[in-house]
Amino acid sequence: MALTKDFRETIRERAQREPQFRAALLCEAIELMLAGDEKTDRAILRNYINATLGFQQLEAATSIPAASLMRMFGPKGNPSAKNLFGVLSHLQGQEGVTLQIRPRRG
């Protein structure tokens, strides 16, 4: 069997090369959150954080301990609204994007 590159490493490399990919990951995570798919949303945010600034740097920016951040975005994570919105605010600023919610008729 051929060896393949670890998925997280592939995400990290692409995120470092492509600003649009990073922004798309962040947007996708928030769309999933709004759709009620918290498990997938947390997994994407965790991949995004690992691929960009990392949990230690996020700790410094948000004053939330890195271990708590890792738990928040883990499979059984349950972030408080205050912590979640603090992290999302920082990530938007880092990425240079402002995400907006608009009503859409389905």
Secondary structure, DSSP 8 states (H G I E B T S, - for coil): ------HHHHHHHHHHH-HHHHHHHHHHHHHHHHHT-HHHHHHHHHHHHHHTT-HHHHHHHH---HHHHHHHTSTT----HHHHHHHHHHHHHHHT----------
